[in-house]
Amino acid sequence: MKTRLTCLFILAVISPPVDGQWIQRGALKKVTQQNRSEVLLECTRGSVLLSFLSPSMIRVRCQESPVFAPVPSFAVLPAVRKPPLLARQGDLSFESTCSATGIPGISVTINPRTGAISYSGGAAHPFLEEDPRTSAVRADGRASRVWMKLPGDEHYFGFGEKSGPLSKRGCAVTHWNTDAYYYGSGTDPLYQSIPFFLAIRGGRSYGLFLDAPERSSFDMGSQERDTFSFGAASSTLDYYVIHGPGPKEVICRFTELTGRMPLPPHWAIGYQQCRYSYFPESRVREIAREFRKRRIPCDALYLDIDYMDGFRCFTWDREKFPDPKKMIRDLNDMDFSIVVMIDPGIKAEKGYFVYDQGVEGDHFVKNPDGTLYKGRVWPGDCVFPDFHREATRRWWGTLYKGLLETGVRGVWNDMNEPSVFNGPGGTMPLDVVHRAWGKEMPHAYCHNTYGMQMVRATREGILALRPGERVFVLTRASYAGGQRFAAGWTGDNRSYYEHLEQSVPMVLNWGVSGQPFCGPDVGGFTGSPTPELLTRWIQMGSLLPLFRNHTSKNTRDQEPWVHGKPYEDINRRFIELRYEMLPFLYSLFREAAETGVPVARLPLLEFPGWEPALKPYHANQFMVGSDLLVSPVVRIGETTWPVCLPEGKWFDFWTGLKRDSDGKRFKVDAPLETMPVFVRAGAVIPMQAVVQHTGEKPEGALILRVYPGKEKRVFPFYEDDGISYAYRKGEYRITGLSATLEKKASVFRVEYVRGKLGPRRGACVVKVFDIDRKPGRVTLNSRELEGWKYDTHQKCVEVAVTSLESGMTIRVQIGE
């Protein structure tokens, strides 16, 4: 979140091989099928072990020795690492086969002269090929790397939290968690490391995940136009090739490998207000009162490090907060959830209970000579918990007991790259010792996973203390698989239009990388946004997964009302939109938790062959689920805005009017009080009346906005209690909703109802759009209805129903 302005420690991308630098794998000497699903390739100067994990996934390990020892992973779930498939051998080729159905999957072919491997997935041509000129997989024991052919029309997305362009073709990126205060569009690396990319070419996709906690880097054609490469500071490379063929299928399989986001508490999806820092207690209470008085919805307020006693974690400054339990109880009574920051740096001070317990339990990382490692952070000289050690994680979890008893509902783990003010490169020395899986490991190996293991300890500890209530944890640093433990935000961005524009590509690539619950600091962290900039950012944030307004010290106030009218009214309207959209958004969070497919989506996930989505000037457009396309205004002073919609029928979200898109760019009016949003034909968007927080019951009926189309798609509208884990025992309700055009009629249908819960919403209003004139007949389950309404402005029919029951059908006649 914050630190001194220091030079960034950036790992240079490893250059292509030159004479003497890299040792190529060499010609194939021997092929051994070791068991039903593994094939060992022994070449003249290196070996490869291919493990067929599923019809669509292969694990590839490359090293000098032909003996491959088991290697645990921080990212990959253990159950996924058990290969269940057969591998059939041909002439230097192998094919994965589903043992249950016999359906073929990925096949591999080895070039006997170079040892290069190519991967095919049911097509005549490979989707991924090693470059035979540079199939080097190891250097002098300090690094290893693989080079692949780079097709001219292939694009790459993902790589976790990265600034810069949406498509990473032509870019070089490094994975080394870094406290990148005041970063810009070209800053690399940043706070989180997810060495995974999604490739899209001609509508077909594959993914590649390099499971390397050490420093790693990818060069996606920045040095050679016809090759890309990846490698790590290790003598062994361990990576996974995942075939789609569709991009959403790749993401589903990658998150099956590394885990998926747990369903968050309902309140965490609402609007959140934060700054560094709200204090004293009177200021926190003032902020809460202003939200409720001004009728601006809000669910969460944050307390940054100034709530602590001298920045000592798990303590309170009793001058600023004399009775935190009463304060939080009062705020809870106002329906605010309180989120507090906890950093990893523990003040090295005898008599401080966390330090004393940590020393006694041997819970802190050490220097190579066995002494405690100390580095300077906010409290001064600090020690750092060894979160890679299971006993330390359990201990750390117990420390949250006091905060939870005080009424805290969420935790924000920061500075966990880890950031060390006086450390080399702003972190710990690379030889500091951690203990993982019962072994001593250097910081060079554990650095990228330190933050992930911290939030793991936090989440598991809170679950143990409060097992019946869902956990919200937010983290700045993490590694692949970290979505299992915490949401993420894009770090210390700035109050510039450049960062407003960067927000969408960063969130979309992060979502592709398995983290669906993420977002930027709305308004920017460093600096003070202009009234227009803050308003445009709130508009965008209202439809991104994490909706948090946050700013730093020595900046102007950044709450939604600070710039007066008309900005306060516009900001209120878009925050209200967030709450109106909660039924829709919460359903998408459930989908993300079950499938890994993100809430805010790269448009190519829904339209893989849509080439305009690759244009830089459309990098700010994003899908919310399958049906909503958002094109936020990200340039100063603009009141018209270019939009590009995939071919087909779309509807203006605000007016309800139809637009038949030819796939070409067009401009729309976008004055400050609006943001271009379009709905895809065939969509059903469940909405509700405005509430001031997620715990408030909406007045009036559930609103189902129905946009019939020729293509039938079913939207799974999801409901549960929003707080507990009862949904895991069937205490939920999923209602499948569809909207189609059939025989001169617009038809809304409830396709199915699943789960143990009864209807939670009661009465509903179904609004069927694209009705050009008042229809002659509207039926419910074939019975003619009376009392329906026709809106001539939005060209829609409104039908009131008492509940949504399986098989229910509303038909609006639109022709003779």
C-alpha positions in Angstrom: 0.0 0.0 0.0 2.7 2.5 0.9 6.4 2.7 1.3 9.3 5.1 0.6 9.9 5.8 -3.0 12.6 3.5 -4.0 14.0 2.1 -7.2 12.2 -0.9 -8.5 14.0 -4.2 -8.4 13.3 -5.4 -11.9 14.5 -8.7 -13.2 15.8 -8.4 -16.7 14.3 -10.9 -19.1 16.8 -13.6 -20.0 18.2 -13.2 -23.5 18.0 -15.9 -26.2 20.9 -18.3 -26.1 24.3 -17.5 -27.5 27.3 -19.8 -27.7 28.3 -21.1 -24.3 25.3 -19.5 -22.5 22.6 -22.1 -22.9 23.0 -25.8 -23.4 20.4 -27.2 -25.8 18.5 -30.3 -24.9 19.9 -32.1 -27.9 18.8 -35.1 -29.9 16.5 -37.8 -28.5 18.3 -40.9 -27.2 15.6 -42.9 -25.4 11.8 -42.9 -24.9 10.4 -44.8 -21.9 6.7 -45.1 -21.0 7.1 -45.3 -17.2 3.5 -46.1 -16.3 0.0 -45.7 -17.7 0.3 -41.9 -18.0 3.9 -40.8 -17.9 6.6 -40.7 -20.6 10.3 -40.1 -20.0 12.3 -38.5 -22.8 16.1 -38.7 -22.5 18.1 -36.5 -24.8 21.8 -36.0 -25.2 22.0 -33.1 -22.7 18.7 -33.2 -20.8 15.5 -35.0 -19.9 11.8 -34.4 -20.1 9.0 -36.1 -18.1 5.5 -35.8 -19.6 2.6 -36.5 -17.3 -0.8 -36.8 -18.9 -3.2 -35.4 -16.3 -6.4 -35.3 -18.3 -7.5 -35.3 -21.9 -6.8 -31.6 -22.0 -3.8 -31.1 -19.7 -0.1 -32.3 -19.6 2.5 -31.6 -17.0 6.0 -31.1 -18.4 9.1 -31.2 -16.3 12.5 -30.5 -17.8 15.9 -31.0 -16.2 19.4 -32.4 -16.8 18.9 -35.7 -14.9 16.5 -38.4 -16.0 15.5 -39.0 -12.3 12.6 -36.8 -11.4 11.9 -36.5 -7.6 8.4 -35.6 -6.4 8.1 -31.9 -5.9 5.3 -30.3 -3.8 3.6 -27.2 -5.1 2.2 -24.1 -3.4 -0.2 -23.5 -6.3 -1.4 -26.9 -7.5 -4.0 -28.8 -5.5 -2.7 -32.2 -4.5 -5.6 -34.2 -6.0 -4.9 -32.8 -9.4 -1.4 -34.1 -9.4 -2.4 -37.7 -9.7 -2.4 -38.6 -13.4 -5.6 -40.6 -14.2 -5.1 -41.3 -17.9 -3.4 -43.6 -20.4 -0.8 -42.4 -22.9 -0.8 -44.3 -26.2 2.5 -44.5 -28.0 3.0 -44.2 -31.8 6.1 -43.3 -33.7 7.6 -40.7 -31.4 4.1 -39.5 -30.6 1.8 -40.0 -27.6 -1.9 -39.2 -27.1 -3.8 -38.7 -23.9 -7.0 -40.7 -23.8 -10.0 -40.5 -21.4 -10.0 -43.9 -19.7 -13.8 -43.7 -19.2 -14.8 -42.8 -22.8 -11.8 -43.5 -25.0 -12.1 -39.9 -26.4 -8.6 -38.7 -27.5 -7.2 -35.5 -26.0 -3.8 -33.7 -26.3 -1.2 -35.5 -28.4 2.5 -34.8 -28.4 5.2 -35.4 -31.0 8.9 -35.4 -30.5 11.5 -34.3 -33.1 14.2 -37.0 -32.8 16.9 -34.7 -34.1 16.4 -31.8 -31.7 14.2 -33.2 -29.0 11.7 -30.4 -29.6 8.1 -31.2 -28.6 4.9 -30.1 -30.3 1.4 -30.3 -28.8 -1.8 -30.9 -30.8 -5.4 -31.0 -29.6 -7.6 -32.8 -32.2 -6.5 -30.5 -35.0 -4.2 -31.2 -38.0 -1.7 -28.7 -36.9 -0.1 -28.2 -33.4 -1.4 -25.5 -31.2 2.0 -25.2 -29.4 5.5 -26.0 -30.7 9.0 -25.8 -29.2 11.4 -23.9 -31.4 13.9 -26.5 -32.7 16.7 -23.8 -32.8 16.4 -22.9 -29.2 14.9 -25.9 -27.3 17.3 -25.2 -24.4 16.0 -26.2 -21.0 18.9 -25.6 -18.7 21.9 -23.4 -18.2 24.7 -23.7 -15.6 22.4 -24.8 -12.9 21.2 -21.3 -12.1 18.4 -21.0 -14.6 16.5 -22.8 -17.3 14.3 -21.8 -20.2 12.2 -23.0 -23.1 11.6 -21.3 -26.4 8.4 -21.8 -28.4 7.3 -20.8 -31.9 5.3 -17.6 -32.0 2.5 -17.7 -34.6 1.9 -14.4 -36.3 -1.8 -14.2 -35.3 -1.6 -15.4 -31.7 -2.3 -13.2 -28.7 -1.5 -13.6 -25.0 -3.5 -12.6 -22.0 -3.1 -13.2 -18.3 0.2 -13.2 -16.4 -1.6 -12.1 -13.3 -1.3 -8.5 -12.0 0.4 -6.6 -14.8 0.1 -3.1 -16.1 0.6 -2.2 -19.8 -1.4 -3.3 -22.8 -4.2 -5.8 -22.7 -2.6 -8.2 -25.1 0.9 -9.1 -24.0 2.1 -10.1 -27.4 5.4 -8.3 -27.9 5.9 -7.8 -24.2 8.4 -9.1 -21.6 7.2 -9.7 -18.1 8.9 -10.7 -14.8 7.4 -12.5 -11.8 8.9 -11.2 -8.6 6.6 -9.7 -6.0 7.6 -6.1 -5.6 6.3 -3.1 -3.6 5.9 -1.0 -6.7 4.8 2.3 -5.1 3.8 4.9 -7.6 3.9 2.5 -10.5 3.1 3.4 -14.1 1.9 1.7 -17.2 5.3 0.3 -18.0 6.3 -0.7 -14.4 7.2 -4.4 -14.1 7.1 -6.4 -11.9 4.2 -5.6 -9.5 2.9 -7.1 -6.3 1.6 -10.5 -7.4 3.1 -13.3 -9.5 0.9 -15.6 -11.5 3.1 -17.2 -14.3 0.1 -18.2 -16.5 -1.0 -17.1 -19.8 -4.0 -17.7 -22.1 -3.3 -17.8 -25.8 -6.0 -17.1 -28.3 -5.6 -17.7 -32.0 -8.4 -17.8 -34.5 -11.0 -18.4 -31.8 -9.1 -21.3 -30.3 -7.2 -21.3 -27.1 -4.7 -23.0 -24.9 -3.0 -22.0 -21.6 0.5 -22.4 -20.1 1.2 -22.3 -16.4 4.8 -22.2 -15.2 4.8 -23.5 -11.6 7.9 -21.6 -10.5 7.9 -19.8 -7.2 11.4 -18.5 -7.9 11.9 -15.5 -10.1 10.5 -16.2 -13.5 10.1 -14.3 -16.8 8.3 -14.5 -20.1 9.3 -12.9 -23.3 6.3 -13.0 -25.7 8.1 -11.8 -28.8 9.8 -8.7 -27.6 13.3 -9.8 -28.7 12.5 -12.2 -31.6 9.3 -11.9 -33.6 8.9 -15.6 -34.3 9.6 -17.0 -30.8 8.4 -16.6 -27.3 10.2 -18.0 -24.2 9.8 -18.5 -20.5 12.1 -19.6 -17.7 13.0 -19.4 -14.1 15.9 -19.2 -11.7 16.0 -23.0 -11.3 17.7 -25.9 -12.8 14.3 -27.6 -13.4 11.3 -26.3 -15.2 7.8 -27.5 -14.2 4.9 -26.3 -16.4 1.4 -27.3 -17.5 0.0 -27.2 -21.0 -3.8 -26.8 -21.0 -5.9 -27.1 -24.2 -9.3 -25.6 -24.6 -10.3 -25.3 -27.3 -12.3 -22.4 -26.0 -10.8 -19.8 -23.7 -13.4 -20.3 -20.9 -12.6 -24.0 -20.9 -8.9 -23.2 -20.4 -9.6 -21.0 -17.4 -11.9 -23.6 -15.9 -9.1 -26.2 -16.2 -6.4 -23.9 -14.9 -8.5 -23.1 -11.8 -9.4 -26.8 -11.4 -5.6 -27.2 -11.2 -4.9 -24.3 -8.8 -8.2 -23.9 -7.0 -11.0 -21.4 -7.1 -12.3 -18.4 -5.2 -14.5 -19.2 -2.2 -17.9 -17.6 -2.3 -17.5 -14.3 -0.4 -19.9 -12.8 2.1 -22.6 -10.8 0.4 -21.4 -7.5 2.1 -17.9 -7.8 0.5 -19.5 -7.4 -2.9 -21.0 -4.0 -1.9 -19.3 -0.6 -2.0 -16.3 -0.2 0.3 -14.7 3.0 1.6 -11.1 3.3 2.7 -8.2 5.7 3.2 -4.8 5.8 4.8 -6.0 6.5 7.5 -9.4 7.1 9.0 -8.8 8.2 12.6 -9.6 9.0 15.4 -12.8 7.2 16.3 -14.8 10.4 15.8 -13.7 10.6 12.1 -14.7 7.0 11.5 -18.1 7.6 13.0 -18.5 10.9 11.0 -17.8 9.0 7.7 -20.4 6.4 8.6 -23.0 9.0 9.4 -22.4 10.9 6.2 -23.0 7.8 4.1 -26.3 7.1 5.8 -27.4 10.7 6.0 -26.6 11.3 2.3 -28.3 8.0 1.3 -25.2 6.8 -0.5 -25.0 3.0 -0.1 -22.0 1.5 1.5 -21.1 -1.8 3.2 -17.6 -1.6 4.5 -15.3 0.8 6.2 -11.5 0.2 6.5 -9.0 1.0 9.2 -5.4 1.4 8.0 -2.3 1.0 10.2 -3.0 4.2 12.3 -5.6 2.3 14.4 -2.7 0.4 15.9 -0.6 1.2 18.9 2.7 2.3 17.3 2.0 0.2 14.2 2.1 -3.0 16.4 -0.2 -5.6 14.7 -3.2 -6.9 16.7 -3.2 -3.8 19.0 -5.3 -0.6 19.3 -4.2 2.9 19.8 -6.3 3.7 22.9 -6.0 7.5 22.4 -7.4 7.4 18.9 -9.8 4.5 19.6 -10.5 4.4 23.4 -13.3 1.8 23.1 -13.0 -0.1 19.7 -15.5 -2.8 20.7 -18.2 -0.2 21.3 -17.3 1.7 18.2 -17.5 -1.3 16.0 -20.7 -2.5 17.6 -22.3 0.8 16.9 -21.0 0.7 13.3 -22.3 -2.9 12.9 -25.7 -1.6 14.2 -25.5 0.9 11.3 -24.8 -2.1 9.0 -21.2 -1.3 8.3 -18.6 -4.2 8.2 -15.2 -3.2 9.5 -12.0 -4.3 7.7 -8.7 -3.8 9.4 -5.1 -4.0 8.1 -2.6 -6.5 9.4 1.0 -6.4 8.1 3.7 -9.1 8.4 6.3 -6.9 10.0 6.2 -7.5 13.8 8.0 -5.0 16.0 11.1 -6.6 17.5 10.3 -5.5 21.1 10.3 -7.6 24.2 7.1 -7.3 26.1 5.0 -7.0 22.9 2.9 -10.2 23.1 3.1 -11.1 19.4 6.9 -10.8 19.4 7.3 -12.7 22.6 5.0 -15.6 21.5 6.7 -15.7 18.1 10.2 -16.0 19.6 9.0 -18.6 22.1 7.3 -20.7 19.3 10.2 -20.3 16.8 7.9 -18.6 14.4 10.1 -16.0 12.7 12.4 -16.3 9.6 16.1 -16.4 10.2 19.4 -15.5 8.8 21.6 -18.3 7.5 23.6 -18.3 10.8 20.3 -19.0 12.8 19.8 -15.5 14.2 16.4 -13.8 13.7 16.3 -11.8 10.5 15.3 -8.1 11.2 14.3 -5.5 8.7 12.7 -2.0 9.0 9.0 -1.5 8.3 6.5 0.9 9.9 7.1 0.0 13.5 10.9 0.2 13.1 13.0 -2.9 13.4 10.8 -5.9 12.7 10.8 -9.7 12.5 8.7 -11.6 10.1 6.6 -14.7 10.6 7.7 -17.8 8.7 4.3 -18.4 7.0 5.6 -21.3 5.0 5.7 -23.3 8.2 2.5 -24.9 9.2 2.9 -24.4 12.9 3.5 -20.7 12.3 0.3 -20.4 10.2 -1.7 -22.0 13.0 -0.2 -19.6 15.5 -0.8 -16.6 13.4 -4.4 -17.6 12.9 -5.0 -17.5 16.7 -3.9 -13.9 16.9 -7.1 -12.8 15.2 -9.2 -13.8 18.1 -9.1 -10.4 19.8 -10.0 -8.5 16.6 -12.9 -10.8 15.9 -14.2 -10.5 19.4 -14.0 -6.7 18.9 -16.4 -7.1 15.9 -14.0 -7.0 13.0 -15.4 -8.8 9.9 -12.7 -8.5 7.3 -8.9 -8.4 7.2 -6.6 -6.6 4.8 -3.1 -8.1 4.6 -0.6 -5.6 3.2 3.1 -5.1 2.7 3.4 -8.9 2.3 5.6 -9.1 -0.8 7.3 -8.8 1.7 8.2 -5.2 1.7 11.3 -4.2 3.8 12.4 -0.6 3.7 16.1 -1.3 4.2 16.3 -4.7 2.5 18.1 -5.3 -0.8 15.6 -4.5 -3.6 13.1 -3.5 -1.0 12.7 -7.0 0.4 14.5 -9.7 2.4 18.0 -10.9 1.4 17.7 -13.9 -0.9 19.5 -16.2 1.6 17.1 -15.6 4.5 15.8 -19.0 5.6 12.2 -20.2 5.5 10.9 -23.6 6.4 8.5 -25.2 4.0 7.4 -28.8 3.9 9.8 -29.6 6.8 12.8 -28.3 4.8 14.9 -25.1 5.0 14.3 -23.0 1.9 16.0 -19.7 0.9 14.0 -16.6 0.4 14.9 -16.7 -3.3 12.6 -19.7 -3.5 9.9 -18.5 -1.0 9.7 -14.8 -1.9 6.8 -15.0 -4.4 4.7 -17.3 -2.1 5.2 -15.3 1.1 2.1 -13.2 0.8 0.1 -16.1 -0.4 1.1 -18.1 2.7 0.3 -15.1 4.9 -3.3 -14.9 3.7 -3.6 -18.6 3.9 -2.8 -18.4 7.6 -5.2 -15.5 8.0 -8.1 -17.2 6.3 -7.6 -20.5 7.9 -7.2 -18.9 11.3 -10.4 -16.8 11.0 -12.3 -19.9 9.8 -11.1 -21.8 12.8 -12.3 -19.0 15.1 -15.5 -18.2 13.3 -16.4 -21.4 11.4 -20.0 -20.6 10.5 -19.4 -17.2 8.8 -17.8 -16.6 5.4 -14.4 -14.9 5.5 -13.3 -11.8 3.5 -9.5 -11.3 3.2 -7.8 -8.8 0.9 -4.2 -9.1 -0.1 -1.6 -7.1 -2.0 0.9 -9.9 -2.6 0.2 -13.5 -3.7 1.1 -16.3 -6.1 -0.9 -18.6 -8.4 -3.6 -20.3 -6.4 -3.8 -17.4 -4.0 -7.5 -16.9 -5.1 -8.3 -19.7 -2.7 -7.5 -17.5 0.2 -8.0 -13.8 -0.6 -9.2 -11.1 -3.0 -6.7 -8.7 -4.5 -6.4 -5.1 -5.6 -4.1 -3.4 -8.0 -1.9 -1.8 -5.4 -0.6 1.8 -5.2 -2.1 3.3 -8.3 -2.3 7.0 -9.0 -5.0 9.6 -9.5 -4.3 10.0 -13.2 -6.4 9.2 -16.2 -3.6 6.8 -17.2 -4.4 4.7 -14.2 -8.2 4.9 -14.8 -7.5 3.5 -18.3 -5.1 0.9 -16.9 -7.7 -0.4 -14.5 -9.7 -2.5 -17.0 -6.8 -4.4 -18.7 -5.3 -5.1 -15.3 -8.5 -6.6 -13.9 -9.3 -8.5 -17.1 -5.8 -10.1 -17.2 -6.0 -10.9 -13.5 -9.3 -12.6 -14.0 -7.9 -14.7 -16.9 -5.2 -15.7 -14.4 -7.6 -17.3 -11.9 -8.4 -14.3 -9.6 -12.0 -13.2 -10.3 -12.3 -11.0 -7.1 -10.1 -8.0 -7.8 -10.2 -4.3 -8.6 -8.3 -1.0 -8.5 -8.3 1.6 -5.8 -11.2 3.7 -7.2 -10.1 7.3 -7.5 -6.4 6.4 -7.3 -4.3 5.9 -4.2 -1.6 8.5 -4.6 -2.7 12.0 -5.5 -6.1 13.6 -5.5 -8.5 13.1 -8.4 -10.4 15.9 -10.1 -14.2 15.8 -9.6 -14.6 14.4 -13.2 -11.9 11.7 -12.7 -13.4 10.5 -9.4 -16.8 10.3 -11.0 -15.6 8.4 -14.1 -13.7 6.0 -11.8 -16.8 5.4 -9.6 -18.8 4.7 -12.7 -16.3 2.1 -13.9 -15.8 0.6 -10.4 -19.6 0.1 -10.0 -19.4 -2.9 -12.4 -16.0 -4.3 -11.5 -15.7 -7.2 -9.0 -14.0 -5.3 -6.1 -15.6 -1.8 -5.6 -13.3 0.0 -3.1 -12.5 3.7 -3.0 -9.1 4.3 -1.4 -6.6 7.1 -1.0 -3.4 7.9 0.8 -2.2 10.3 3.4 -1.7 13.9 2.4 -4.4 13.7 -0.3 -7.7 15.5 -0.3 -10.8 13.7 0.9 -12.1 11.2 -1.7 -15.5 10.2 -0.4 -18.3 10.3 -3.1 -19.8 13.6 -1.8 -16.6 15.7 -1.5 -16.9 17.6 -4.8 -20.5 18.7 -4.2 -23.3 18.7 -6.8 -23.7 17.5 -9.5 -20.8 15.0 -8.8 -22.3 13.7 -5.6 -25.6 12.9 -7.3 -23.9 11.1 -10.2 -21.7 9.1 -7.8 -24.7 8.2 -5.7 -26.5 7.0 -8.8 -23.7 4.6 -9.9 -23.2 3.3 -6.4 -26.9 2.7 -6.3 -26.6 0.9 -9.6 -24.1 -1.5 -7.9 -26.8 -2.4 -5.4 -29.6 -2.7 -8.0 -27.3 -5.1 -9.8 -26.5 -7.3 -6.8 -28.8 -10.2 -7.8 -27.0 -10.3 -11.1 -23.5 -9.8 -9.7 -23.9 -12.3 -6.9 -25.0 -14.9 -9.4 -21.8 -14.2 -11.3 -19.7 -14.5 -8.2 -21.3 -17.9 -7.6 -20.3 -18.9 -11.1 -16.7 -17.8 -10.6 -16.5 -19.8 -7.3 -17.8 -22.9 -9.1 -16.0 -22.7 -12.5 -13.2 -20.1 -12.2 -14.6 -18.0 -15.0 -14.2 -14.4 -13.9 -17.0 -11.9 -13.2 -15.4 -9.1 -15.3 -14.4 -10.7 -18.5 -12.2 -10.2 -21.4 -14.7 -9.9 -24.3 -12.7 -12.6 -26.1 -13.9 -15.1 -23.5 -17.4 -14.8 -24.9 -16.4 -14.0 -28.5 -13.1 -15.8 -29.1 -12.9 -14.9 -32.8 -13.9 -11.2 -32.4 -10.8 -9.4 -33.8 -11.8 -5.8 -32.9 -11.4 -6.8 -29.2 -7.7 -7.0 -29.9 -7.5 -3.3 -30.9 -5.7 -1.1 -28.3 -8.5 1.5 -28.4 -11.0 -1.2 -27.1 -8.8 -2.4 -24.3 -11.0 -0.6 -21.8 -14.2 -2.5 -22.8 -15.2 -5.4 -20.6 -18.0 -7.9 -20.2 -19.8 -8.5 -16.9 -20.8 -12.1 -17.2 -21.8 -13.3 -20.7 -24.3 -10.6 -21.4 -23.3 -7.1 -20.3 -20.7 -5.1 -22.3 -19.3 -2.0 -20.5 -17.3 0.7 -22.2 -16.3 3.2 -19.5 -15.1 6.7 -20.5 -11.4 6.9 -19.6 -10.3 10.1 -21.2 -10.5 13.6 -19.8 -13.4 15.8 -21.0 -15.0 13.3 -23.3 -18.7 13.4 -23.7 -19.0 11.1 -26.7 -17.3 7.7 -26.6 -16.3 5.0 -29.2 -17.9 1.6 -28.7 -17.5 -1.6 -30.6 -20.1 -4.4 -30.2 -19.8 -7.9 -31.6 -22.1 -8.6 -34.5 -25.7 -9.2 -33.6 -28.5 -7.6 -31.6 -27.7 -5.5 -28.5 -29.7 -3.2 -26.3 -28.8 0.1 -24.7 -29.0 -0.6 -20.9 -30.3 2.8 -20.1 -32.9 3.3 -22.7 -33.8 -0.3 -23.6 -33.6 0.5 -27.3 -32.2 -2.0 -29.7 -29.1 -1.7 -31.8 -28.2 -4.2 -34.6 -24.4 -4.2 -34.6 -22.4 -4.9 -37.7 -19.2 -5.3 -35.6 -17.9 -1.9 -36.5 -16.9 1.0 -34.2 -19.4 3.7 -33.5 -19.8 6.6 -31.1 -22.4 7.1 -28.4 -23.3 10.1 -26.3 -21.5 9.8 -22.9 -22.0 12.9 -20.8 -20.6 12.8 -17.4 -23.8 11.5 -15.9 -23.7 8.3 -17.9 -21.4 5.4 -19.0 -22.0 3.3 -22.1 -23.5 -0.1 -21.1 -25.1 -2.6 -23.6 -27.0 -5.8 -23.1 -26.7 -8.8 -25.4 -29.8 -10.3 -26.9 -30.9 -13.4 -25.1 -30.0 -12.0 -21.7 -32.0 -12.0 -18.5 -30.7 -9.5 -15.9 -32.1 -9.9 -12.4 -32.1 -6.6 -10.5 -33.6 -5.2 -7.3 -34.6 -1.9 -5.7 -31.9 0.3 -4.2 -30.8 -0.6 -0.7 -28.3 1.2 1.6 -26.4 -2.0 2.4 -26.5 -5.6 1.5 -28.2 -6.5 4.7 -31.3 -4.3 3.9 -34.2 -6.1 2.4 -35.1 -4.5 -0.9 -38.6 -2.9 -1.1 -40.8 -4.0 -3.9 -40.4 -6.9 -6.3 -37.4 -8.5 -7.9 -37.0 -7.0 -11.4 -36.1 -9.4 -14.3 -35.0 -7.5 -17.4 -35.6 -9.7 -20.3 -33.9 -9.2 -23.7 -35.1 -11.9 -26.1 -32.8 -13.2 -28.8 -32.6 -16.0 -31.3 -29.8 -17.8 -29.4 -31.0 -19.6 -26.2 -28.8 -19.0 -23.2 -29.8 -19.8 -19.6 -28.8 -17.4 -16.8 -28.5 -19.2 -13.4 -30.0 -16.7 -10.9 -28.4 -17.6 -7.5 -29.7 -17.0 -4.0 -28.6 -18.0 -0.5 -28.3 -16.4 2.9 -25.1 -14.4 1.8 -23.3 -15.1 5.1 -22.9 -18.7 6.1 -21.7 -21.9 4.5 -25.1 -23.5 4.5 -25.1 -23.4 0.7 -22.6 -26.2 0.8 -25.4 -28.4 2.2 -27.9 -27.4 -0.4 -29.3 -24.3 1.3 -29.5 -22.3 -1.9 -31.7 -21.7 -4.9 -30.7 -21.5 -8.5 -33.4 -20.5 -11.0 -32.5 -20.9 -14.6 -33.9 -18.1 -16.7 -34.0 -17.7 -20.5 -35.3 -15.2 -23.1 -35.9 -16.3 -26.7 -37.7 -15.3 -29.8 -40.2 -18.0 -30.9 -42.8 -17.9 -33.6 -43.5 -14.2 -33.6 -43.4 -14.1 -29.8 -40.9 -13.0 -27.1 -40.7 -15.8 -24.6 -39.4 -15.7 -21.0 -39.1 -19.1 -19.4 -38.0 -20.5 -16.0 -36.1 -23.5 -17.2 -35.4 -25.1 -13.8 -35.2 -24.5 -10.1 -32.5 -26.2 -7.9 -31.6 -26.2 -4.3 -33.4 -26.6 -1.0 -34.4 -23.0 -0.5 -37.9 -21.7 -1.3 -38.4 -18.5 -3.2 -36.5 -15.7 -1.3 -37.7 -12.8 -3.3 -41.5 -13.4 -3.6 -43.1 -11.2 -6.2 -41.3 -10.4 -9.4 -41.8 -7.9 -12.2 -40.7 -9.3 -15.6 -39.8 -6.6 -18.1 -39.7 -7.9 -21.7 -37.8 -5.5 -24.0 -37.8 -5.2 -27.8 -41.6 -4.9 -28.1 -42.1 -2.3 -30.9 -45.8 -1.8 -30.3 -48.4 -2.7 -27.8 -48.9 -6.5 -28.1 -52.3 -8.0 -28.5 -51.8 -10.9 -26.2 -49.6 -11.8 -23.2 -49.9 -15.2 -21.6 -48.6 -16.9 -18.5 -48.4 -20.7 -18.8 -50.8 -20.4 -21.8 -53.4 -18.5 -19.8 -54.1 -15.0 -21.1 -53.1 -12.3 -18.7 -54.7 -9.0 -17.8 -53.1 -6.1 -15.9 -49.8 -6.1 -17.8 -48.3 -2.8 -18.8 -46.6 -1.5 -22.0 -43.9 1.2 -21.8 -43.8 3.1 -25.1 -40.5 4.8 -24.2 -38.5 1.7 -23.4 -40.6 -0.5 -25.7 -41.1 -3.1 -23.1 -43.9 -5.1 -21.5 -44.1 -5.4 -17.7 -45.7 -8.5 -16.2 -46.1 -9.0 -12.4 -45.9 -12.6 -11.1 -46.1 -13.9 -7.5 -43.0 -16.1 -7.7 -40.6 -17.9 -10.1 -41.6 -21.6 -10.5 -40.0 -24.2 -12.6 -41.5 -24.4 -16.1 -43.2 -21.0 -15.9 -43.5 -19.4 -19.3 -44.5 -15.8 -20.2 -45.2 -15.3 -23.9 -45.6 -11.8 -25.5 -47.1 -12.0 -28.9 -45.2 -9.6 -31.3 -46.8 -10.4 -34.6 -49.9 -11.9 -36.3 
